[in-house]
Amino acid sequence: MSNTINEIQDELIEDFELFDDWESKYEYIIDLGKQFPPLEEQYKTEENIIKGCQSKVWLHAFMDDNKLLFEADSDAIIVRGLVSMLVKVLSGHTPEEIAKSDLYFMERIGLHQHLAQTRSNGLASMLKQMKAYAIAYQAVNN
């Protein structure tokens, strides 16, 4: 049984509590970006680019066994780290769970206070797009 969206968020929050300062947290986000598997070139298309991001961010969504899976990539390493967290939290859940999820980990980690406004807006755009996919797949499956 995989963890719930909230359990995964809580784990991420705990991971970030290990760091004392924002410089260490940024380094951790960059490390997450470096470890995040790159998106296959065939999915780096215009349709998969998320609007509202300063950097290029591609998001690919597909269903597998009633679960919505996400793959993503970015041309900016810190953004890859940020999107990797969203993918970690939301990927592999049902469209219903994703659509009604309340993502609080970004706030609790303090991302909104420490990211540039454009990055924060980009993160919101990524989340919005992931939820839009969930709602679309929900409509198709009902």
N, CA, C and O atoms as CSV, one atom per row, in Angstrom:
chain,resi,resn,atom,element,x,y,z
A,1,MET,N,N,0.859,-1.191,0.000
A,1,MET,CA,C,0.000,0.000,0.000
A,1,MET,C,C,0.901,1.248,0.000
A,1,MET,O,O,1.735,1.435,0.886
A,2,SER,N,N,0.710,2.067,-0.990
A,2,SER,CA,C,1.550,3.267,-1.052
A,2,SER,C,C,1.046,4.316,-0.054
A,2,SER,O,O,-0.110,4.294,0.368
A,3,ASN,N,N,1.925,5.208,0.300
A,3,ASN,CA,C,1.570,6.253,1.255
A,3,ASN,C,C,0.552,7.214,0.665
A,3,ASN,O,O,0.458,7.377,-0.552
A,4,THR,N,N,-0.207,7.847,1.549
A,4,THR,CA,C,-1.162,8.848,1.095
A,4,THR,C,C,-0.404,10.129,0.717
A,4,THR,O,O,0.769,10.302,1.046
A,5,ILE,N,N,-1.098,10.994,0.033
A,5,ILE,CA,C,-0.514,12.284,-0.357
A,5,ILE,C,C,-0.030,13.036,0.890
A,5,ILE,O,O,1.058,13.612,0.889
A,6,ASN,N,N,-0.840,13.026,1.944
A,6,ASN,CA,C,-0.452,13.755,3.162
A,6,ASN,C,C,0.736,13.110,3.860
A,6,ASN,O,O,1.584,13.818,4.404
A,7,GLU,N,N,0.817,11.784,3.858
A,7,GLU,CA,C,1.976,11.119,4.471
A,7,GLU,C,C,3.267,11.496,3.732
A,7,GLU,O,O,4.305,11.724,4.353
A,8,ILE,N,N,3.187,11.558,2.411
A,8,ILE,CA,C,4.369,11.931,1.622
A,8,ILE,C,C,4.756,13.388,1.907
A,8,ILE,O,O,5.936,13.712,2.035
A,9,GLN,N,N,3.743,14.261,2.004
A,9,GLN,CA,C,4.030,15.669,2.337
A,9,GLN,C,C,4.715,15.763,3.697
A,9,GLN,O,O,5.684,16.505,3.864
A,10,ASP,N,N,4.201,15.002,4.672
A,10,ASP,CA,C,4.777,15.040,6.025
A,10,ASP,C,C,6.229,14.567,6.011
A,10,ASP,O,O,7.073,15.115,6.720
A,11,GLU,N,N,6.519,13.536,5.194
A,11,GLU,CA,C,7.910,13.059,5.076
A,11,GLU,C,C,8.808,14.156,4.510
A,11,GLU,O,O,9.921,14.363,4.994
A,12,LEU,N,N,8.327,14.854,3.492
A,12,LEU,CA,C,9.112,15.948,2.900
A,12,LEU,C,C,9.375,17.047,3.923
A,12,LEU,O,O,10.486,17.569,4.014
A,13,ILE,N,N,8.349,17.391,4.688
A,13,ILE,CA,C,8.496,18.429,5.715
A,13,ILE,C,C,9.571,17.999,6.717
A,13,ILE,O,O,10.426,18.794,7.108
A,14,GLU,N,N,9.510,16.722,7.127
A,14,GLU,CA,C,10.519,16.201,8.061
A,14,GLU,C,C,11.922,16.268,7.457
A,14,GLU,O,O,12.878,16.628,8.144
A,15,ASP,N,N,12.047,15.921,6.169
A,15,ASP,CA,C,13.345,16.003,5.499
A,15,ASP,C,C,13.910,17.420,5.599
A,15,ASP,O,O,15.093,17.608,5.881
A,16,PHE,N,N,13.053,18.411,5.367
A,16,PHE,CA,C,13.516,19.797,5.377
A,16,PHE,C,C,13.834,20.296,6.777
A,16,PHE,O,O,14.627,21.223,6.944
A,17,GLU,N,N,13.212,19.681,7.790
A,17,GLU,CA,C,13.497,20.085,9.172
A,17,GLU,C,C,14.911,19.700,9.600
A,17,GLU,O,O,15.408,20.188,10.615
A,18,LEU,N,N,15.555,18.830,8.833
A,18,LEU,CA,C,16.933,18.424,9.154
A,18,LEU,C,C,17.924,19.551,8.878
A,18,LEU,O,O,19.048,19.526,9.380
A,19,PHE,N,N,17.515,20.538,8.084
A,19,PHE,CA,C,18.432,21.623,7.708
A,19,PHE,C,C,18.165,22.860,8.541
A,19,PHE,O,O,17.018,23.227,8.792
A,20,ASP,N,N,19.248,23.496,8.966
A,20,ASP,CA,C,19.120,24.645,9.853
A,20,ASP,C,C,18.875,25.951,9.122
A,20,ASP,O,O,18.214,26.846,9.648
A,21,ASP,N,N,19.405,26.065,7.909
A,21,ASP,CA,C,19.292,27.351,7.229
A,21,ASP,C,C,18.837,27.151,5.787
A,21,ASP,O,O,18.819,26.038,5.261
A,22,TRP,N,N,18.470,28.276,5.168
A,22,TRP,CA,C,17.928,28.188,3.820
A,22,TRP,C,C,18.957,27.806,2.777
A,22,TRP,O,O,18.626,27.209,1.753
A,23,GLU,N,N,20.201,28.151,3.040
A,23,GLU,CA,C,21.230,27.768,2.079
A,23,GLU,C,C,21.283,26.238,1.954
A,23,GLU,O,O,21.379,25.703,0.850
A,24,SER,N,N,21.221,25.549,3.085
A,24,SER,CA,C,21.228,24.075,3.081
A,24,SER,C,C,19.975,23.530,2.407
A,24,SER,O,O,20.028,22.530,1.690
A,25,LYS,N,N,18.855,24.191,2.642
A,25,LYS,CA,C,17.595,23.737,2.025
A,25,LYS,C,C,17.655,23.894,0.509
A,25,LYS,O,O,17.204,23.021,-0.232
A,26,TYR,N,N,18.214,25.012,0.054
A,26,TYR,CA,C,18.376,25.212,-1.399
A,26,TYR,C,C,19.259,24.116,-1.984
A,26,TYR,O,O,18.961,23.557,-3.039
A,27,GLU,N,N,20.351,23.818,-1.279
A,27,GLU,CA,C,21.251,22.764,-1.763
A,27,GLU,C,C,20.524,21.432,-1.847
A,27,GLU,O,O,20.738,20.656,-2.778
A,28,TYR,N,N,19.667,21.173,-0.875
A,28,TYR,CA,C,18.888,19.937,-0.875
A,28,TYR,C,C,17.939,19.900,-2.081
A,28,TYR,O,O,17.811,18.869,-2.741
A,29,ILE,N,N,17.278,21.024,-2.365
A,29,ILE,CA,C,16.373,21.099,-3.525
A,29,ILE,C,C,17.166,20.857,-4.816
A,29,ILE,O,O,16.699,20.157,-5.715
A,30,ILE,N,N,18.360,21.438,-4.900
A,30,ILE,CA,C,19.210,21.240,-6.076
A,30,ILE,C,C,19.619,19.771,-6.202
A,30,ILE,O,O,19.638,19.217,-7.301
A,31,ASP,N,N,19.948,19.143,-5.061
A,31,ASP,CA,C,20.270,17.707,-5.076
A,31,ASP,C,C,19.084,16.878,-5.569
A,31,ASP,O,O,19.252,15.945,-6.354
A,32,LEU,N,N,17.888,17.225,-5.101
A,32,LEU,CA,C,16.685,16.520,-5.564
A,32,LEU,C,C,16.568,16.651,-7.084
A,32,LEU,O,O,16.214,15.699,-7.779
A,33,GLY,N,N,16.873,17.850,-7.582
A,33,GLY,CA,C,16.824,18.098,-9.024
A,33,GLY,C,C,17.832,17.254,-9.781
A,33,GLY,O,O,17.544,16.740,-10.862
A,34,LYS,N,N,19.026,17.114,-9.199
A,34,LYS,CA,C,20.075,16.314,-9.857
A,34,LYS,C,C,19.709,14.832,-9.878
A,34,LYS,O,O,20.041,14.124,-10.829
A,35,GLN,N,N,19.027,14.362,-8.834
A,35,GLN,CA,C,18.664,12.944,-8.744
A,35,GLN,C,C,17.408,12.614,-9.555
A,35,GLN,O,O,17.151,11.449,-9.856
A,36,PHE,N,N,16.640,13.625,-9.903
A,36,PHE,CA,C,15.356,13.417,-10.578
A,36,PHE,C,C,15.595,12.902,-11.993
A,36,PHE,O,O,16.347,13.516,-12.750
A,37,PRO,N,N,14.966,11.781,-12.363
A,37,PRO,CA,C,15.216,11.241,-13.704
A,37,PRO,C,C,14.744,12.204,-14.791
A,37,PRO,O,O,13.650,12.759,-14.690
A,38,PRO,N,N,15.553,12.409,-15.822
A,38,PRO,CA,C,15.156,13.335,-16.891
A,38,PRO,C,C,13.962,12.788,-17.674
A,38,PRO,O,O,13.770,11.577,-17.784
A,39,LEU,N,N,13.185,13.693,-18.203
A,39,LEU,CA,C,12.039,13.327,-19.032
A,39,LEU,C,C,12.548,12.907,-20.401
A,39,LEU,O,O,13.462,13.524,-20.948
A,40,GLU,N,N,11.951,11.849,-20.957
A,40,GLU,CA,C,12.346,11.414,-22.298
A,40,GLU,C,C,12.089,12.543,-23.298
A,40,GLU,O,O,11.094,13.262,-23.210
A,41,GLU,N,N,13.012,12.676,-24.247
A,41,GLU,CA,C,12.950,13.774,-25.222
A,41,GLU,C,C,11.595,13.859,-25.934
A,41,GLU,O,O,11.108,14.952,-26.223
A,42,GLN,N,N,10.991,12.700,-26.214
A,42,GLN,CA,C,9.724,12.696,-26.961
A,42,GLN,C,C,8.604,13.450,-26.234
A,42,GLN,O,O,7.627,13.870,-26.854
A,43,TYR,N,N,8.758,13.619,-24.905
A,43,TYR,CA,C,7.729,14.331,-24.136
A,43,TYR,C,C,8.061,15.807,-23.941
A,43,TYR,O,O,7.262,16.557,-23.380
A,44,LYS,N,N,9.227,16.221,-24.398
A,44,LYS,CA,C,9.589,17.638,-24.277
A,44,LYS,C,C,9.004,18.403,-25.463
A,44,LYS,O,O,9.714,18.880,-26.348
A,45,THR,N,N,7.675,18.495,-25.437
A,45,THR,CA,C,6.958,19.128,-26.537
A,45,THR,C,C,6.328,20.434,-26.067
A,45,THR,O,O,6.255,20.721,-24.872
A,46,GLU,N,N,5.885,21.200,-27.027
A,46,GLU,CA,C,5.232,22.477,-26.754
A,46,GLU,C,C,3.985,22.278,-25.878
A,46,GLU,O,O,3.725,23.069,-24.971
A,47,GLU,N,N,3.209,21.203,-26.161
A,47,GLU,CA,C,1.977,20.952,-25.394
A,47,GLU,C,C,2.280,20.641,-23.931
A,47,GLU,O,O,1.461,20.911,-23.053
A,48,ASN,N,N,3.451,20.078,-23.673
A,48,ASN,CA,C,3.788,19.697,-22.299
A,48,ASN,C,C,4.481,20.793,-21.503
A,48,ASN,O,O,4.792,20.606,-20.326
A,49,ILE,N,N,4.723,21.930,-22.134
A,49,ILE,CA,C,5.359,23.046,-21.404
A,49,ILE,C,C,4.316,23.715,-20.511
A,49,ILE,O,O,3.194,23.987,-20.938
A,50,ILE,N,N,4.705,23.972,-19.278
A,50,ILE,CA,C,3.797,24.628,-18.341
A,50,ILE,C,C,3.915,26.137,-18.507
A,50,ILE,O,O,4.997,26.715,-18.397
A,51,LYS,N,N,2.782,26.750,-18.773
A,51,LYS,CA,C,2.752,28.207,-18.924
A,51,LYS,C,C,2.881,28.848,-17.545
A,51,LYS,O,O,2.405,28.299,-16.551
A,52,GLY,N,N,3.513,29.983,-17.491
A,52,GLY,CA,C,3.606,30.704,-16.223
A,52,GLY,C,C,4.874,30.390,-15.454
A,52,GLY,O,O,5.032,30.828,-14.314
A,53,CYS,N,N,5.776,29.642,-16.059
A,53,CYS,CA,C,7.060,29.364,-15.412
A,53,CYS,C,C,8.140,30.167,-16.115
A,53,CYS,O,O,8.141,30.298,-17.339
A,54,GLN,N,N,9.050,30.697,-15.329
A,54,GLN,CA,C,10.156,31.485,-15.861
A,54,GLN,C,C,11.081,30.556,-16.663
A,54,GLN,O,O,11.516,30.894,-17.764
A,55,SER,N,N,11.370,29.393,-16.094
A,55,SER,CA,C,12.212,28.400,-16.771
A,55,SER,C,C,11.294,27.516,-17.606
A,55,SER,O,O,10.072,27.566,-17.471
A,56,LYS,N,N,11.899,26.713,-18.465
A,56,LYS,CA,C,11.099,25.738,-19.194
A,56,LYS,C,C,10.810,24.564,-18.288
A,56,LYS,O,O,11.722,23.984,-17.698
A,57,VAL,N,N,9.547,24.216,-18.178
A,57,VAL,CA,C,9.143,23.045,-17.395
A,57,VAL,C,C,8.197,22.226,-18.256
A,57,VAL,O,O,7.201,22.731,-18.773
A,58,TRP,N,N,8.536,20.941,-18.398
A,58,TRP,CA,C,7.678,20.032,-19.143
A,58,TRP,C,C,7.010,19.091,-18.152
A,58,TRP,O,O,7.641,18.618,-17.207
A,59,LEU,N,N,5.720,18.823,-18.378
A,59,LEU,CA,C,4.986,17.896,-17.525
A,59,LEU,C,C,4.240,16.911,-18.406
A,59,LEU,O,O,3.469,17.297,-19.284
A,60,HIS,N,N,4.480,15.640,-18.157
A,60,HIS,CA,C,3.828,14.573,-18.904
A,60,HIS,C,C,2.995,13.766,-17.912
A,60,HIS,O,O,3.503,13.344,-16.873
A,61,ALA,N,N,1.719,13.551,-18.229
A,61,ALA,CA,C,0.837,12.795,-17.339
A,61,ALA,C,C,0.239,11.625,-18.095
A,61,ALA,O,O,-0.082,11.735,-19.278
A,62,PHE,N,N,0.093,10.509,-17.409
A,62,PHE,CA,C,-0.550,9.345,-18.025
A,62,PHE,C,C,-1.144,8.457,-16.943
A,62,PHE,O,O,-0.700,8.465,-15.795
A,63,MET,N,N,-2.158,7.691,-17.332
A,63,MET,CA,C,-2.824,6.781,-16.399
A,63,MET,C,C,-2.183,5.412,-16.479
A,63,MET,O,O,-1.785,4.950,-17.548
A,64,ASP,N,N,-2.092,4.770,-15.321
A,64,ASP,CA,C,-1.638,3.393,-15.270
A,64,ASP,C,C,-2.367,2.732,-14.109
A,64,ASP,O,O,-2.163,3.099,-12.952
A,65,ASP,N,N,-3.209,1.767,-14.416
A,65,ASP,CA,C,-3.902,1.015,-13.385
A,65,ASP,C,C,-4.673,1.946,-12.430
A,65,ASP,O,O,-4.514,1.863,-11.212
A,66,ASN,N,N,-5.492,2.816,-12.987
A,66,ASN,CA,C,-6.304,3.780,-12.221
A,66,ASN,C,C,-5.515,4.803,-11.422
A,66,ASN,O,O,-6.089,5.538,-10.619
A,67,LYS,N,N,-4.215,4.856,-11.631
A,67,LYS,CA,C,-3.388,5.846,-10.943
A,67,LYS,C,C,-2.864,6.834,-11.988
A,67,LYS,O,O,-2.506,6.453,-13.103
A,68,LEU,N,N,-2.829,8.087,-11.606
A,68,LEU,CA,C,-2.301,9.117,-12.491
A,68,LEU,C,C,-0.819,9.286,-12.179
A,68,LEU,O,O,-0.441,9.546,-11.037
A,69,LEU,N,N,0.009,9.136,-13.199
A,69,LEU,CA,C,1.453,9.262,-13.014
A,69,LEU,C,C,1.961,10.506,-13.719
A,69,LEU,O,O,1.478,10.873,-14.790
A,70,PHE,N,N,2.935,11.144,-13.105
A,70,PHE,CA,C,3.530,12.356,-13.679
A,70,PHE,C,C,5.017,12.145,-13.887
A,70,PHE,O,O,5.694,11.508,-13.080
A,71,GLU,N,N,5.509,12.694,-14.985
A,71,GLU,CA,C,6.946,12.804,-15.221
A,71,GLU,C,C,7.173,14.255,-15.615
A,71,GLU,O,O,6.327,14.871,-16.263
A,72,ALA,N,N,8.308,14.790,-15.222
A,72,ALA,CA,C,8.537,16.210,-15.508
A,72,ALA,C,C,10.025,16.467,-15.671
A,72,ALA,O,O,10.864,15.616,-15.378
A,73,ASP,N,N,10.323,17.664,-16.148
A,73,ASP,CA,C,11.711,18.069,-16.293
A,73,ASP,C,C,11.738,19.588,-16.404
A,73,ASP,O,O,10.717,20.228,-16.656
A,74,SER,N,N,12.920,20.149,-16.211
A,74,SER,CA,C,13.086,21.588,-16.365
A,74,SER,C,C,14.504,21.868,-16.823
A,74,SER,O,O,15.409,21.064,-16.602
A,75,ASP,N,N,14.690,23.006,-17.457
A,75,ASP,CA,C,16.039,23.386,-17.880
A,75,ASP,C,C,16.787,24.114,-16.757
A,75,ASP,O,O,17.948,24.488,-16.924
A,76,ALA,N,N,16.126,24.314,-15.623
A,76,ALA,CA,C,16.783,24.950,-14.469
A,76,ALA,C,C,16.839,23.932,-13.332
A,76,ALA,O,O,15.816,23.349,-12.973
A,77,ILE,N,N,18.007,23.718,-12.774
A,77,ILE,CA,C,18.202,22.651,-11.795
A,77,ILE,C,C,17.366,22.850,-10.536
A,77,ILE,O,O,16.834,21.878,-10.001
A,78,ILE,N,N,17.238,24.082,-10.050
A,78,ILE,CA,C,16.433,24.300,-8.835
A,78,ILE,C,C,14.964,23.995,-9.122
A,78,ILE,O,O,14.256,23.463,-8.266
A,79,VAL,N,N,14.513,24.332,-10.323
A,79,VAL,CA,C,13.123,24.066,-10.705
A,79,VAL,C,C,12.895,22.559,-10.848
A,79,VAL,O,O,11.824,22.057,-10.505
A,80,ARG,N,N,13.900,21.839,-11.352
A,80,ARG,CA,C,13.788,20.370,-11.402
A,80,ARG,C,C,13.588,19.833,-9.996
A,80,ARG,O,O,12.799,18.911,-9.790
A,81,GLY,N,N,14.293,20.398,-9.028
A,81,GLY,CA,C,14.133,19.979,-7.635
A,81,GLY,C,C,12.735,20.255,-7.120
A,81,GLY,O,O,12.141,19.420,-6.438
A,82,LEU,N,N,12.209,21.431,-7.448
A,82,LEU,CA,C,10.863,21.801,-7.005
A,82,LEU,C,C,9.809,20.893,-7.638
A,82,LEU,O,O,8.920,20.388,-6.952
A,83,VAL,N,N,9.917,20.693,-8.947
A,83,VAL,CA,C,8.918,19.864,-9.630
A,83,VAL,C,C,9.047,18.410,-9.182
A,83,VAL,O,O,8.056,17.680,-9.155
A,84,SER,N,N,10.265,17.984,-8.831
A,84,SER,CA,C,10.441,16.603,-8.358
A,84,SER,C,C,9.649,16.372,-7.067
A,84,SER,O,O,9.139,15.276,-6.835
A,85,MET,N,N,9.551,17.403,-6.236
A,85,MET,CA,C,8.781,17.274,-4.990
A,85,MET,C,C,7.285,17.140,-5.296
A,85,MET,O,O,6.591,16.329,-4.683
A,86,LEU,N,N,6.799,17.933,-6.239
A,86,LEU,CA,C,5.385,17.826,-6.620
A,86,LEU,C,C,5.083,16.446,-7.197
A,86,LEU,O,O,4.061,15.839,-6.879
A,87,VAL,N,N,5.984,15.959,-8.048
A,87,VAL,CA,C,5.806,14.633,-8.649
A,87,VAL,C,C,5.814,13.570,-7.552
A,87,VAL,O,O,4.988,12.658,-7.551
A,88,LYS,N,N,6.760,13.701,-6.617
A,88,LYS,CA,C,6.861,12.727,-5.523
A,88,LYS,C,C,5.550,12.677,-4.716
A,88,LYS,O,O,5.081,11.602,-4.343
A,89,VAL,N,N,4.978,13.845,-4.461
A,89,VAL,CA,C,3.775,13.923,-3.634
A,89,VAL,C,C,2.533,13.436,-4.396
A,89,VAL,O,O,1.713,12.711,-3.833
A,90,LEU,N,N,2.389,13.823,-5.655
A,90,LEU,CA,C,1.124,13.577,-6.359
A,90,LEU,C,C,1.105,12.361,-7.273
A,90,LEU,O,O,0.046,11.762,-7.466
A,91,SER,N,N,2.233,11.983,-7.835
A,91,SER,CA,C,2.259,10.891,-8.809
A,91,SER,C,C,1.906,9.562,-8.153
A,91,SER,O,O,2.341,9.276,-7.038
A,92,GLY,N,N,1.111,8.751,-8.856
A,92,GLY,CA,C,0.798,7.420,-8.351
A,92,GLY,C,C,-0.443,7.359,-7.482
A,92,GLY,O,O,-0.676,6.372,-6.784
A,93,HIS,N,N,-1.238,8.418,-7.526
A,93,HIS,CA,C,-2.509,8.435,-6.798
A,93,HIS,C,C,-3.646,8.510,-7.812
A,93,HIS,O,O,-3.419,8.765,-8.995
A,94,THR,N,N,-4.866,8.287,-7.340
A,94,THR,CA,C,-5.988,8.352,-8.266
A,94,THR,C,C,-6.257,9.816,-8.630
A,94,THR,O,O,-5.923,10.719,-7.863
A,95,PRO,N,N,-6.862,10.048,-9.802
A,95,PRO,CA,C,-7.203,11.434,-10.164
A,95,PRO,C,C,-8.049,12.115,-9.088
A,95,PRO,O,O,-7.882,13.307,-8.830
A,96,GLU,N,N,-8.955,11.363,-8.460
A,96,GLU,CA,C,-9.804,11.934,-7.402
A,96,GLU,C,C,-8.957,12.432,-6.238
A,96,GLU,O,O,-9.150,13.543,-5.745
A,97,GLU,N,N,-8.013,11.591,-5.803
A,97,GLU,CA,C,-7.163,11.969,-4.669
A,97,GLU,C,C,-6.348,13.216,-5.000
A,97,GLU,O,O,-6.197,14.111,-4.169
A,98,ILE,N,N,-5.825,13.261,-6.225
A,98,ILE,CA,C,-4.996,14.400,-6.632
A,98,ILE,C,C,-5.842,15.665,-6.731
A,98,ILE,O,O,-5.441,16.729,-6.261
A,99,ALA,N,N,-7.023,15.539,-7.350
A,99,ALA,CA,C,-7.892,16.707,-7.551
A,99,ALA,C,C,-8.301,17.328,-6.220
A,99,ALA,O,O,-8.378,18.552,-6.106
A,100,LYS,N,N,-8.565,16.498,-5.214
A,100,LYS,CA,C,-9.043,17.069,-3.943
A,100,LYS,C,C,-7.943,17.246,-2.906
A,100,LYS,O,O,-8.217,17.634,-1.770
A,101,SER,N,N,-6.693,16.961,-3.292
A,101,SER,CA,C,-5.601,17.082,-2.324
A,101,SER,C,C,-5.362,18.536,-1.944
A,101,SER,O,O,-5.573,19.456,-2.734
A,102,ASP,N,N,-4.917,18.705,-0.716
A,102,ASP,CA,C,-4.563,20.032,-0.225
A,102,ASP,C,C,-3.057,19.993,0.025
A,102,ASP,O,O,-2.591,19.369,0.978
A,103,LEU,N,N,-2.309,20.665,-0.840
A,103,LEU,CA,C,-0.857,20.621,-0.682
A,103,LEU,C,C,-0.393,21.720,0.267
A,103,LEU,O,O,-0.431,22.908,-0.054
A,104,TYR,N,N,0.040,21.290,1.428
A,104,TYR,CA,C,0.485,22.235,2.455
A,104,TYR,C,C,1.998,22.195,2.659
A,104,TYR,O,O,2.543,23.040,3.369
A,105,PHE,N,N,2.688,21.224,2.046
A,105,PHE,CA,C,4.120,21.076,2.339
A,105,PHE,C,C,4.953,22.281,1.918
A,105,PHE,O,O,5.942,22.611,2.572
A,106,MET,N,N,4.556,22.944,0.821
A,106,MET,CA,C,5.351,24.086,0.341
A,106,MET,C,C,5.332,25.218,1.370
A,106,MET,O,O,6.344,25.859,1.650
A,107,GLU,N,N,4.132,25.434,1.918
A,107,GLU,CA,C,3.961,26.471,2.939
A,107,GLU,C,C,4.755,26.111,4.202
A,107,GLU,O,O,5.459,26.948,4.765
A,108,ARG,N,N,4.627,24.853,4.633
A,108,ARG,CA,C,5.263,24.400,5.877
A,108,ARG,C,C,6.782,24.407,5.774
A,108,ARG,O,O,7.475,24.695,6.750
A,109,ILE,N,N,7.298,24.089,4.593
A,109,ILE,CA,C,8.747,24.105,4.402
A,109,ILE,C,C,9.243,25.555,4.374
A,109,ILE,O,O,10.387,25.843,4.725
A,110,GLY,N,N,8.352,26.462,3.946
A,110,GLY,CA,C,8.713,27.872,3.861
A,110,GLY,C,C,9.121,28.293,2.464
A,110,GLY,O,O,9.791,29.309,2.277
A,111,LEU,N,N,8.703,27.487,1.468
A,111,LEU,CA,C,9.107,27.807,0.094
A,111,LEU,C,C,8.597,29.168,-0.356
A,111,LEU,O,O,9.318,29.920,-1.012
A,112,HIS,N,N,7.351,29.485,-0.004
A,112,HIS,CA,C,6.777,30.748,-0.483
A,112,HIS,C,C,7.550,31.962,0.014
A,112,HIS,O,O,7.704,32.948,-0.707
A,113,GLN,N,N,8.039,31.885,1.261
A,113,GLN,CA,C,8.804,33.013,1.800
A,113,GLN,C,C,10.198,33.118,1.185
A,113,GLN,O,O,10.762,34.209,1.104
A,114,HIS,N,N,10.758,31.979,0.750
A,114,HIS,CA,C,12.160,31.979,0.341
A,114,HIS,C,C,12.396,31.900,-1.161
A,114,HIS,O,O,13.520,32.083,-1.628
A,115,LEU,N,N,11.348,31.629,-1.907
A,115,LEU,CA,C,11.525,31.595,-3.362
A,115,LEU,C,C,11.232,32.967,-3.936
A,115,LEU,O,O,10.429,33.725,-3.391
A,116,ALA,N,N,11.889,33.277,-5.035
A,116,ALA,CA,C,11.562,34.514,-5.749
A,116,ALA,C,C,10.104,34.417,-6.196
A,116,ALA,O,O,9.595,33.319,-6.425
A,117,GLN,N,N,9.442,35.549,-6.320
A,117,GLN,CA,C,8.024,35.592,-6.707
A,117,GLN,C,C,7.779,34.798,-7.997
A,117,GLN,O,O,6.792,34.071,-8.106
A,118,THR,N,N,8.682,34.942,-8.966
A,118,THR,CA,C,8.495,34.240,-10.236
A,118,THR,C,C,8.567,32.725,-10.051
A,118,THR,O,O,7.816,31.987,-10.688
A,119,ARG,N,N,9.469,32.258,-9.180
A,119,ARG,CA,C,9.581,30.816,-8.902
A,119,ARG,C,C,8.328,30.322,-8.192
A,119,ARG,O,O,7.798,29.255,-8.502
A,120,SER,N,N,7.869,31.114,-7.240
A,120,SER,CA,C,6.670,30.768,-6.485
A,120,SER,C,C,5.464,30.666,-7.425
A,120,SER,O,O,4.661,29.740,-7.317
A,121,ASN,N,N,5.350,31.613,-8.333
A,121,ASN,CA,C,4.263,31.585,-9.323
A,121,ASN,C,C,4.392,30.365,-10.223
A,121,ASN,O,O,3.397,29.732,-10.575
A,122,GLY,N,N,5.624,30.042,-10.588
A,122,GLY,CA,C,5.873,28.878,-11.436
A,122,GLY,C,C,5.460,27.595,-10.748
A,122,GLY,O,O,4.881,26.702,-11.366
A,123,LEU,N,N,5.764,27.511,-9.457
A,123,LEU,CA,C,5.392,26.345,-8.665
A,123,LEU,C,C,3.864,26.214,-8.622
A,123,LEU,O,O,3.318,25.119,-8.758
A,124,ALA,N,N,3.195,27.339,-8.434
A,124,ALA,CA,C,1.724,27.342,-8.420
A,124,ALA,C,C,1.184,26.891,-9.783
A,124,ALA,O,O,0.196,26.160,-9.845
A,125,SER,N,N,1.827,27.324,-10.874
A,125,SER,CA,C,1.404,26.909,-12.222
A,125,SER,C,C,1.577,25.406,-12.420
A,125,SER,O,O,0.733,24.755,-13.035
A,126,MET,N,N,2.676,24.856,-11.895
A,126,MET,CA,C,2.913,23.411,-12.019
A,126,MET,C,C,1.819,22.640,-11.293
A,126,MET,O,O,1.260,21.681,-11.826
A,127,LEU,N,N,1.523,23.069,-10.073
A,127,LEU,CA,C,0.508,22.404,-9.265
A,127,LEU,C,C,-0.866,22.498,-9.941
A,127,LEU,O,O,-1.621,21.527,-9.987
A,128,LYS,N,N,-1.166,23.677,-10.456
A,128,LYS,CA,C,-2.441,23.902,-11.131
A,128,LYS,C,C,-2.588,22.963,-12.333
A,128,LYS,O,O,-3.655,22.392,-12.561
A,129,GLN,N,N,-1.509,22.814,-13.088
A,129,GLN,CA,C,-1.525,21.939,-14.265
A,129,GLN,C,C,-1.717,20.473,-13.853
A,129,GLN,O,O,-2.456,19.737,-14.508
A,130,MET,N,N,-1.063,20.055,-12.783
A,130,MET,CA,C,-1.196,18.677,-12.310
A,130,MET,C,C,-2.630,18.406,-11.863
A,130,MET,O,O,-3.184,17.343,-12.142
A,131,LYS,N,N,-3.220,19.364,-11.174
A,131,LYS,CA,C,-4.615,19.215,-10.744
A,131,LYS,C,C,-5.555,19.234,-11.951
A,131,LYS,O,O,-6.561,18.524,-11.969
A,132,ALA,N,N,-5.228,20.042,-12.952
A,132,ALA,CA,C,-6.054,20.091,-14.173
A,132,ALA,C,C,-6.045,18.726,-14.870
A,132,ALA,O,O,-7.082,18.258,-15.340
A,133,TYR,N,N,-4.876,18.094,-14.935
A,133,TYR,CA,C,-4.795,16.740,-15.499
A,133,TYR,C,C,-5.675,15.785,-14.697
A,133,TYR,O,O,-6.410,14.978,-15.267
A,134,ALA,N,N,-5.595,15.883,-13.378
A,134,ALA,CA,C,-6.365,14.986,-12.510
A,134,ALA,C,C,-7.862,15.150,-12.775
A,134,ALA,O,O,-8.592,14.165,-12.877
A,135,ILE,N,N,-8.308,16.395,-12.884
A,135,ILE,CA,C,-9.729,16.677,-13.114
A,135,ILE,C,C,-10.139,16.156,-14.498
A,135,ILE,O,O,-11.224,15.595,-14.657
A,136,ALA,N,N,-9.271,16.344,-15.493
A,136,ALA,CA,C,-9.556,15.860,-16.849
A,136,ALA,C,C,-9.659,14.331,-16.875
A,136,ALA,O,O,-10.581,13.775,-17.472
A,137,TYR,N,N,-8.711,13.662,-16.224
A,137,TYR,CA,C,-8.746,12.183,-16.197
A,137,TYR,C,C,-9.929,11.673,-15.400
A,137,TYR,O,O,-10.488,10.623,-15.717
A,138,GLN,N,N,-10.313,12.405,-14.373
A,138,GLN,CA,C,-11.482,12.052,-13.568
A,138,GLN,C,C,-12.726,12.080,-14.452
A,138,GLN,O,O,-13.554,11.171,-14.405
A,139,ALA,N,N,-12.845,13.129,-15.255
A,139,ALA,CA,C,-14.006,13.281,-16.135
A,139,ALA,C,C,-14.057,12.144,-17.160
A,139,ALA,O,O,-15.131,11.619,-17.454
A,140,VAL,N,N,-12.906,11.768,-17.696
A,140,VAL,CA,C,-12.827,10.702,-18.704
A,140,VAL,C,C,-13.213,9.358,-18.094
A,140,VAL,O,O,-13.864,8.539,-18.743
A,141,ASN,N,N,-12.806,9.136,-16.841
A,141,ASN,CA,C,-13.020,7.830,-16.212
A,141,ASN,C,C,-14.380,7.646,-15.577
A,141,ASN,O,O,-14.730,6.538,-15.169
A,142,ASN,N,N,-15.159,8.726,-15.487
A,142,ASN,CA,C,-16.473,8.592,-14.848
A,142,ASN,C,C,-17.579,8.411,-15.855
A,142,ASN,O,O,-18.744,8.284,-15.476
